[in-house]
Amino acid sequence: MKTVLKNSLLAIMLLVATAGSAHAGYCGGASYSVVPVSCSAPAGDYCQAQTCCKTCYKTVQEIVWEQETYTCCKTVYDTICEAVPVNCCKTVYDTCYRDECYTVCRPVYKTCYRDECYKTCRPVYQTCYRDECYTINRPVYETHYRDCCYTVCKPHYQTCYKECCYTVCRPVYQTCYRDECYTTCRPVYQTHYRDCCYTTCRPVCEVKTIEVCTGDWKCVQETIPGPVMCRCVQDPGTWEWDPCTCCCCYKPGCCRVEQVQCPPTICCRQIWCPRIEQRQICCTRYVQECHTCKVPYTVCTMVQECHTRKVPYTVCHMEQQVCRKVVPYTTCTMVQECVTKKVPYTTCRIVQQCCTRRVPYTTCRMVEECHTRKVPYTTCSMVQECHTRKVPYCVPRTVQYTTFRYVTKCCPRQVQCCMTRCVPRCVCKVVPVQVCCPVCVDPQPVSCAAPKTASCSVPTPVPATAPEAAPEPAAAAARLHGTVR
């Protein structure tokens, strides 16, 4: 019995493996699970089962998937950059000046005098002379003449004469001499020297440290946050399976409004950073110094001398005399005449000339003398003075300017596109089916028309995937084996 069952199981498995798409091994069913129990009843005898098998034809419906092209509209988003004007403000600093008063101390110098006794050695000088030769450049001027022609209206005088008688008293002079004594003063010159004091100012340089208020301009960057703007954003869509069309359809995402902050604006401004620096300046003050020099002076003494001279004197007496004279008179006529005159001009040339002069030199002997002199000394007092200077400072002001900010936005548009989908179609075909009718032990044998009953009819095909359409042979064998048991 076990051997018969094993042989039946192997035959059924071989029939299932070679049946193909017609599923002929399952009594005309789509799978083994739909075979009625009457068809899977155990047979009485394997030999009788072989004699009862026969081939019949059956109409089978098969689902065929065909590709279909259709046109649909889909939404495409284009990115557009739009320039949006943005009003911004920046701070501009103007330099102004204010008056600032400060006080300085000005030194005031005052010269005072004190009496001071001192001894001097008075020199007694004796003047001598020596001959010294020296060369001088003496300018020599020479006068030259050049001819210059010009026209003049020259009066032409014509002298005429007439005779005239007159009486004159003619003086008759006689020169006589007398002796006269006179006194003359002859100057006698004598050179002397005196001490002369003079004051000079000697500059003295000193280095002082002063505090100077100064500063620097520093550039500071400020970040101004951009404005907050609203934009429409669409979420990404999803592809969903549509059981009606048996394809995936695109479902666009929802649109929402979100706030976006624009990029910040960086502005630069100048800031004055004051600081106090210590600087060294060079000041010059003058120190008075007293010097003594020898100043020569000349003393003139007049010496009287007596002289005798002959003094002429004239004695005059008058004598009358009758004279005749011719008196001229002149007539004048103007006559033009070309005249040439000599125009002088002077040239100068330098001529070296050797001269000799008497150079005095002095011999000195010292004689002590006691003197009193006024010694000057200087007192210094500081006087405060108020001065005014211009101090710069910065005044901020706000300047408005317009910049453009580029905003990116998406613009939807509908685009027609062609898509392909698979459409199921039911095809009927006739396939041979081998039906085995076993000999039933029951007095009422089972007829072979079991496949034509409702339980053996082919059910309405349902679209299914390849693994669900045909079960594996091992699973079918297991079910058959369980049914046989």
C-alpha positions as CSV (number, residue, x, y, z in Angstrom):
1,M,0.0,0.0,0.0
2,K,2.9,2.3,0.8
3,T,4.5,1.6,-2.5
4,V,1.3,2.4,-4.4
5,L,1.0,5.7,-2.5
6,K,4.6,6.6,-3.2
7,N,4.2,5.9,-6.9
8,S,1.0,8.0,-7.0
9,L,2.8,10.9,-5.3
10,L,5.7,10.8,-7.8
11,A,3.3,10.8,-10.7
12,I,1.3,13.7,-9.4
13,M,4.6,15.7,-8.7
14,L,5.8,15.0,-12.3
15,L,2.4,16.1,-13.7
16,V,2.5,19.4,-11.7
17,A,6.0,20.1,-12.9
18,T,5.2,19.7,-16.6
19,A,1.7,21.2,-16.5
20,G,2.9,24.9,-17.2
21,S,0.4,27.7,-17.3
22,A,-2.6,25.5,-18.0
23,H,-2.3,23.7,-14.5
24,A,-3.6,20.5,-16.0
25,G,-2.4,18.4,-13.1
26,Y,-4.8,20.1,-10.7
27,C,-8.0,18.8,-12.4
28,G,-8.4,22.0,-14.3
29,G,-8.0,24.2,-11.2
30,A,-5.8,27.2,-10.9
31,S,-3.9,25.5,-8.1
32,Y,-3.9,22.4,-6.1
33,S,-5.7,24.1,-3.2
34,V,-8.9,24.4,-5.3
35,V,-9.1,20.8,-6.3
36,P,-12.2,19.2,-4.7
37,V,-11.8,16.4,-2.2
38,S,-13.6,14.0,-4.5
39,C,-10.9,14.4,-7.1
40,S,-8.2,13.7,-4.6
41,A,-9.8,10.5,-3.2
42,P,-7.6,7.5,-3.1
43,A,-8.0,5.1,-6.0
44,G,-8.7,1.4,-5.5
45,D,-6.1,0.0,-7.7
46,Y,-3.2,1.6,-9.6
47,C,-3.8,-0.5,-12.7
48,Q,-7.5,0.3,-12.7
49,A,-6.6,4.0,-12.3
50,Q,-4.4,3.8,-15.4
51,T,-7.2,2.3,-17.5
52,C,-9.7,5.1,-16.4
53,C,-7.5,8.1,-17.5
54,K,-8.7,10.0,-20.5
55,T,-7.9,13.3,-22.3
56,C,-10.4,16.1,-22.6
57,Y,-10.3,19.8,-23.6
58,K,-11.2,22.7,-21.4
59,T,-11.5,26.4,-22.0
60,V,-9.1,28.3,-19.6
61,Q,-9.0,32.1,-19.0
62,E,-5.5,33.6,-18.8
63,I,-4.7,37.1,-17.8
64,V,-2.3,38.9,-20.2
65,W,-0.7,42.3,-19.2
66,E,-0.4,44.8,-22.1
67,Q,1.4,48.1,-22.1
68,E,-0.7,51.2,-22.6
69,T,0.6,54.7,-23.3
70,Y,-1.4,57.7,-21.8
71,T,-0.8,61.4,-21.4
72,C,-0.9,63.1,-18.1
73,C,0.0,66.5,-16.6
74,K,2.6,66.9,-14.0
75,T,3.7,70.0,-12.1
76,V,7.2,71.3,-12.7
77,Y,8.7,74.0,-10.5
78,D,11.0,76.7,-12.1
79,T,13.4,78.6,-9.9
80,I,13.2,82.4,-10.5
81,C,15.6,85.0,-8.9
82,E,13.8,88.3,-8.2
83,A,15.6,91.5,-7.2
84,V,13.9,93.0,-4.2
85,P,15.0,96.5,-3.1
86,V,15.9,96.8,0.5
87,N,16.3,100.2,2.3
88,C,19.4,100.2,4.5
89,C,20.9,102.8,6.8
90,K,24.5,103.4,7.5
91,T,26.2,105.8,9.9
92,V,28.6,108.4,8.4
93,Y,30.9,110.4,10.7
94,D,31.6,114.0,10.0
95,T,34.6,115.7,11.6
96,C,33.8,118.9,13.5
97,Y,36.0,121.2,15.6
98,R,35.4,122.7,19.0
99,D,37.4,125.4,20.7
100,E,39.4,124.2,23.7
101,C,41.2,126.5,26.1
102,Y,44.5,125.5,27.7
103,T,46.9,127.3,29.8
104,V,50.6,127.7,29.2
105,C,53.3,129.2,31.4
106,R,55.4,131.8,29.6
107,P,58.7,132.7,31.2
108,V,59.3,136.5,31.7
109,Y,62.9,137.5,32.1
110,K,63.8,140.7,34.0
111,T,67.3,142.1,34.1
112,C,68.5,143.6,37.4
113,Y,71.9,145.1,38.4
114,R,74.1,144.8,41.4
115,D,77.3,146.7,42.3
116,E,80.5,144.8,42.2
117,C,84.0,146.0,43.0
118,Y,86.8,144.5,41.0
119,K,90.4,145.3,40.2
120,T,91.6,145.7,36.7
121,C,94.9,146.0,35.2
122,R,94.7,149.0,33.1
123,P,96.8,148.6,30.1
124,V,98.9,151.5,28.9
125,Y,99.2,151.3,25.3
126,Q,101.9,152.7,23.0
127,T,101.1,152.8,19.3
128,C,103.7,151.9,16.8
129,Y,103.4,151.6,13.0
130,R,104.6,149.2,10.4
131,D,104.3,149.2,6.7
132,E,102.1,146.6,5.1
133,C,101.6,146.0,1.4
134,Y,98.2,144.9,0.1
135,T,96.5,144.5,-3.2
136,I,93.2,146.1,-4.1
137,N,91.0,145.8,-7.1
138,R,90.4,149.3,-8.3
139,P,87.7,149.8,-10.9
140,V,88.8,151.9,-13.9
141,Y,85.9,153.6,-15.6
142,E,86.4,154.6,-19.3
143,T,84.1,156.9,-21.1
144,H,83.3,156.1,-24.7
145,Y,81.2,157.9,-27.2
146,R,78.8,156.9,-29.9
147,D,77.3,159.0,-32.6
148,C,73.6,159.8,-32.3
149,C,71.8,161.8,-35.1
150,Y,68.7,163.9,-34.5
151,T,67.0,166.9,-36.1
152,V,66.7,170.2,-34.3
153,C,65.3,173.6,-35.2
154,K,68.2,175.7,-34.8
155,P,67.7,179.4,-34.5
156,H,69.8,181.4,-36.8
157,Y,70.8,184.6,-35.3
158,Q,72.1,187.5,-37.2
159,T,74.0,190.1,-35.3
160,C,73.8,193.8,-36.3
161,Y,75.7,196.6,-34.8
162,K,75.0,200.3,-33.9
163,E,77.4,202.8,-32.4
164,C,76.6,204.4,-29.0
165,C,78.6,206.9,-26.9
166,Y,78.7,206.8,-23.1
167,T,80.7,208.0,-20.1
168,V,82.2,205.6,-17.7
169,C,84.1,206.0,-14.4
170,R,87.0,203.7,-14.6
171,P,88.4,202.6,-11.3
172,V,92.1,202.6,-10.9
173,Y,93.3,200.0,-8.4
174,Q,96.6,199.9,-6.5
175,T,97.6,196.9,-4.4
176,C,99.5,197.4,-1.1
177,Y,100.6,194.9,1.6
178,R,100.7,194.9,5.4
179,D,102.0,192.5,8.0
180,E,99.4,190.5,10.1
181,C,99.9,188.1,12.9
182,Y,97.5,185.2,13.3
183,T,97.2,182.1,15.6
184,T,96.4,178.6,14.3
185,C,95.5,175.5,16.3
186,R,97.1,172.3,15.2
187,P,95.4,169.2,16.3
188,V,97.4,166.5,18.0
189,Y,95.7,163.1,18.0
190,Q,96.3,160.4,20.6
191,T,94.7,156.9,20.7
192,H,93.4,155.5,24.0
193,Y,91.4,152.3,24.9
194,R,88.6,151.7,27.3
195,D,86.9,148.5,28.5
196,C,83.4,148.0,27.1
197,C,81.1,145.4,28.5
198,Y,78.5,143.8,26.2
199,T,76.0,140.9,26.8
200,T,75.4,138.0,24.4
201,C,72.7,135.4,24.6
202,R,73.9,131.8,24.2
203,P,71.3,129.2,23.2
204,V,70.9,126.2,25.5
205,C,68.9,123.3,24.2
206,E,66.8,121.3,26.7
207,V,64.6,118.2,26.2
208,K,61.2,118.3,27.8
209,T,58.6,115.6,28.1
210,I,55.0,116.7,27.4
211,E,51.7,114.9,27.2
212,V,50.0,115.2,23.8
213,C,46.4,114.2,23.4
214,T,46.2,112.2,20.1
215,G,44.4,109.1,18.9
216,D,43.8,106.8,15.9
217,W,40.9,106.0,13.6
218,K,39.9,102.4,13.8
219,C,37.6,100.7,11.4
220,V,34.8,98.7,13.1
221,Q,32.5,96.3,11.2
222,E,28.9,96.1,12.3
223,T,26.6,93.3,11.2
224,I,23.0,94.5,10.5
225,P,20.6,91.5,10.5
226,G,18.5,91.2,7.3
227,P,14.8,91.6,7.2
228,V,12.4,88.7,7.8
229,M,10.3,87.9,4.7
230,C,7.6,85.3,4.0
231,R,7.9,82.8,1.2
232,C,5.7,79.9,0.0
233,V,7.4,76.5,0.2
234,Q,5.9,73.3,-1.2
235,D,6.8,70.0,0.4
236,P,8.2,67.2,-1.8
237,G,5.5,64.9,-3.2
238,T,5.2,61.2,-2.9
239,W,4.5,58.3,-5.3
240,E,1.4,56.3,-4.3
241,W,0.1,53.0,-5.9
242,D,-3.2,53.4,-7.5
243,P,-5.0,50.0,-7.6
244,C,-7.5,51.3,-10.2
245,T,-4.9,52.2,-12.8
246,C,-2.3,49.6,-11.5
247,C,0.5,52.3,-11.6
248,C,2.2,54.8,-9.3
249,C,0.8,58.3,-9.3
250,Y,2.6,61.4,-8.1
251,K,0.9,63.2,-5.3
252,P,2.4,66.8,-4.8
253,G,3.2,68.0,-1.3
254,C,1.3,70.6,0.5
255,C,2.2,74.3,0.3
256,R,3.1,76.3,3.4
257,V,4.3,79.8,4.2
258,E,7.5,80.1,6.2
259,Q,9.5,83.1,7.3
260,V,13.1,83.4,6.0
261,Q,15.6,86.0,7.3
262,C,17.6,87.7,4.6
263,P,21.4,87.7,4.8
264,P,22.9,90.4,7.1
265,T,24.5,93.6,5.9
266,I,28.1,94.3,7.0
267,C,28.8,98.1,7.5
268,C,32.1,99.6,8.3
269,R,32.4,102.8,10.4
270,Q,35.3,104.8,11.7
271,I,35.8,105.2,15.5
272,W,38.1,107.7,17.0
273,C,40.2,106.1,19.8
274,P,41.9,108.9,21.8
275,R,45.1,108.3,23.7
276,I,47.7,110.3,25.5
277,E,51.3,110.1,24.3
278,Q,54.3,111.4,26.0
279,R,56.6,113.2,23.5
280,Q,59.9,114.7,23.9
281,I,60.4,118.2,22.5
282,C,63.5,120.2,22.2
283,C,63.2,123.7,23.8
284,T,65.8,126.4,23.4
285,R,66.4,129.0,26.0
286,Y,69.0,131.7,25.9
287,V,71.5,132.4,28.7
288,Q,73.0,135.8,28.9
289,E,76.8,136.0,29.0
290,C,78.8,139.1,29.8
291,H,81.9,139.8,27.7
292,T,84.6,142.6,27.9
293,C,86.3,144.1,24.9
294,K,88.8,146.8,24.3
295,V,87.4,149.7,22.4
296,P,89.9,152.3,21.0
297,Y,89.1,155.9,21.0
298,T,91.0,159.0,19.8
299,V,91.8,162.1,21.9
300,C,92.4,165.2,20.0
301,T,94.4,168.1,21.6
302,M,94.7,171.5,19.9
303,V,98.1,173.2,20.1
304,Q,98.2,176.9,19.3
305,E,100.9,178.3,16.9
306,C,101.6,181.9,16.0
307,H,102.3,182.9,12.4
308,T,102.9,186.1,10.3
309,R,101.6,186.7,6.8
310,K,101.5,189.5,4.2
311,V,97.9,190.7,3.8
312,P,97.3,192.5,0.5
313,Y,94.8,195.3,0.3
314,T,93.7,197.4,-2.7
315,V,93.3,201.2,-3.0
316,C,90.9,202.4,-5.6
317,H,90.1,205.9,-7.1
318,M,87.7,206.7,-10.0
319,E,88.6,208.3,-13.3
320,Q,86.0,209.4,-15.8
321,Q,86.3,208.5,-19.5
322,V,84.2,208.9,-22.6
323,C,83.9,205.7,-24.6
324,R,82.2,204.7,-27.8
325,K,80.9,201.3,-28.2
326,V,79.1,199.4,-30.9
327,V,75.9,197.9,-29.5
328,P,74.9,194.7,-31.2
329,Y,71.4,193.6,-31.7
330,T,70.3,190.2,-32.9
331,T,67.7,189.0,-35.4
332,C,66.6,185.4,-35.2
333,T,65.4,182.9,-37.8
334,M,64.6,179.2,-37.2
335,V,66.5,176.7,-39.4
336,Q,66.2,173.0,-39.3
337,E,69.4,171.2,-39.0
338,C,70.5,167.5,-38.6
339,V,72.9,167.3,-35.7
340,T,75.1,164.5,-34.7
341,K,76.0,164.3,-31.1
342,K,78.3,162.1,-29.1
343,V,76.5,160.0,-26.5
344,P,78.8,159.0,-23.7
345,Y,78.7,155.5,-22.2
346,T,81.0,154.2,-19.5
347,T,82.8,150.9,-19.3
348,C,84.4,149.5,-16.2
349,R,87.4,147.2,-15.8
350,I,89.1,146.0,-12.7
351,V,92.8,146.9,-12.3
352,Q,94.8,145.4,-9.5
353,Q,96.8,147.9,-7.6
354,C,99.4,147.4,-4.9
355,C,99.2,149.8,-2.0
356,T,101.1,150.3,1.1
357,R,99.5,151.3,4.4
358,R,100.7,152.0,7.8
359,V,99.3,149.5,10.2
360,P,99.4,150.5,13.9
361,Y,100.2,148.0,16.5
362,T,100.2,148.6,20.2
363,T,102.5,147.7,23.0
364,C,100.8,147.3,26.3
365,R,101.9,147.4,30.0
366,M,99.4,146.7,32.8
367,V,98.5,149.1,35.6
368,E,96.2,148.0,38.4
369,E,93.1,150.0,39.1
370,C,90.0,149.5,41.4
371,H,86.6,149.9,39.7
372,T,83.0,149.4,40.5
373,R,80.6,148.0,37.9
374,K,77.0,147.2,37.6
375,V,76.7,143.4,37.1
376,P,73.5,142.4,35.4
377,Y,71.6,139.3,36.5
378,T,68.4,137.9,35.1
379,T,65.3,136.8,37.1
380,C,62.7,134.6,35.6
381,S,59.0,134.5,36.5
382,M,56.4,132.3,35.0
383,V,53.3,134.0,33.6
384,Q,50.2,132.0,32.8
385,E,48.6,132.6,29.4
386,C,45.4,131.2,28.1
387,H,45.3,129.9,24.5
388,T,42.6,128.4,22.4
389,R,43.0,125.5,20.0
390,K,40.8,123.5,17.6
391,V,40.0,120.0,18.8
392,P,38.4,117.6,16.2
393,Y,35.5,115.4,17.2
394,C,33.2,113.1,15.2
395,V,29.5,113.7,14.7
396,P,27.5,110.6,13.5
397,R,24.7,111.0,11.0
398,T,22.5,108.3,9.4
399,V,22.5,108.0,5.6
400,Q,19.9,105.9,3.8
401,Y,20.8,103.9,0.8
402,T,19.0,101.2,-1.3
403,T,20.4,97.8,-2.0
404,F,18.9,94.9,-3.9
405,R,18.4,91.4,-2.4
406,Y,17.8,88.5,-4.7
407,V,15.0,86.3,-3.6
408,T,14.6,82.8,-5.0
409,K,11.1,81.5,-5.5
410,C,9.5,78.5,-7.2
411,C,6.9,79.0,-9.9
412,P,4.8,75.9,-10.7
413,R,3.7,75.1,-14.3
414,Q,1.9,72.1,-15.9
415,V,3.9,70.0,-18.3
416,Q,2.3,67.2,-20.4
417,C,4.2,63.9,-20.4
418,C,3.6,60.5,-21.8
419,M,3.6,57.5,-19.4
420,T,3.2,53.8,-19.9
421,R,1.1,51.5,-17.7
422,C,0.3,47.8,-17.7
423,V,-3.4,46.9,-18.3
424,P,-4.7,43.4,-17.6
425,R,-6.7,41.6,-20.4
426,C,-8.4,38.2,-20.1
427,V,-7.6,35.7,-22.9
428,C,-9.5,32.4,-23.3
429,K,-7.8,29.3,-24.7
430,V,-8.5,25.6,-25.0
431,V,-6.0,23.3,-23.2
432,P,-6.0,19.5,-23.0
433,V,-6.7,18.1,-19.6
434,Q,-6.1,14.4,-18.7
435,V,-8.7,13.3,-16.2
436,C,-8.3,10.0,-14.3
437,C,-11.5,8.5,-12.9
438,P,-10.6,5.8,-10.3
439,V,-12.9,2.8,-9.7
440,C,-14.9,3.6,-6.6
441,V,-15.5,0.9,-4.0
442,D,-18.7,2.5,-3.0
443,P,-21.8,0.9,-4.7
444,Q,-22.4,4.3,-6.3
445,P,-19.2,5.0,-8.2
446,V,-18.0,8.5,-8.6
447,S,-18.6,9.8,-12.0
448,C,-15.9,11.4,-14.1
449,A,-17.9,14.5,-14.6
450,A,-16.5,15.9,-11.3
451,P,-14.4,18.5,-13.0
452,K,-17.5,19.9,-14.7
453,T,-19.2,20.5,-11.3
454,A,-19.0,23.9,-9.6
455,S,-16.3,22.6,-7.3
456,C,-14.1,21.7,-10.3
457,S,-14.8,24.8,-12.3
458,V,-11.9,27.2,-12.8
459,P,-12.4,30.2,-10.6
460,T,-12.3,33.8,-11.8
461,P,-8.6,34.7,-12.2
462,V,-7.4,37.2,-9.8
463,P,-4.3,39.3,-10.7
464,A,-1.5,37.9,-8.6
465,T,2.2,37.8,-8.7
466,A,4.1,34.9,-10.1
467,P,4.9,33.3,-6.8
468,E,1.2,33.3,-5.7
469,A,-0.1,32.0,-9.1
470,A,1.6,28.6,-8.9
471,P,2.6,27.0,-5.6
472,E,5.8,25.2,-5.3
473,P,5.7,21.5,-6.0
474,A,6.9,20.5,-2.5
475,A,3.9,22.3,-0.9
476,A,1.4,20.6,-3.3
477,A,2.9,17.2,-2.6
478,A,2.6,17.8,1.1
479,R,-1.1,18.8,0.8
480,L,-1.7,15.7,-1.4
481,H,0.0,13.5,1.1
482,G,-2.1,14.9,3.9
483,T,-5.3,14.3,1.9
484,V,-4.3,10.7,1.1
485,R,-3.8,10.0,4.8
